[in-house]
Amino acid sequence: MDNANESSKRLLIAADLHGCFASWTHLVTLLGDGDGIAIAGDLFDTKYGYVEGIDYQPEIIREEYSGLDVPKYLVSGNCDHEKFFPGLDSVLDFEFLNIRFRMSHGHRKTPWPDYPAIMIEGHSHVKKLERHGEAILVNPGSPSNPRDGIASYAVVENETISLVAVNSGIVIDSMDILSSQVIK
């Protein structure tokens, strides 16, 4: 594969959808050829199910997630019932776009990897993008129930990681990842 095609791929990162079908649909429509998606827990919210209304559709989201034909990465969150989507880990190490990632929901302390990586966490519903030495911490916030007032997700593209507002598509914050050594 040539570098031009490789650089056009993206990894969409989200967390804390809590079964919100509108948020799920929005994220899926953003996926293009070669893109991947990472969900840092609480995709379904089948443990508590406190979300009411027709937009709460964990069964449809589960079916659509399972059928996605893109690289996909998912960890369990504190609101995801293990029987609803068996086999999910609470921590997942993976590579995409030659970048190393460690992902957890963030409701339990997750150790930093012993190599430079992008650490993905959710749980707080508050977006965050910080450099920690040669590593990067990103919390994409929540596209459905943000606790900081702006529905958001993150995207890794063209050696940059960005936090993006769901409603406007405006980049809220971004960081160059080249200097962090997370690219192999």
Summary of the structure (lengths in Angstrom):
residues: 184
radius of gyration: 15.3
end to end distance: 16.5
largest distance: 46.8
contacts: 621
relative contact order: 0.18
helix: 16%
strand: 32%
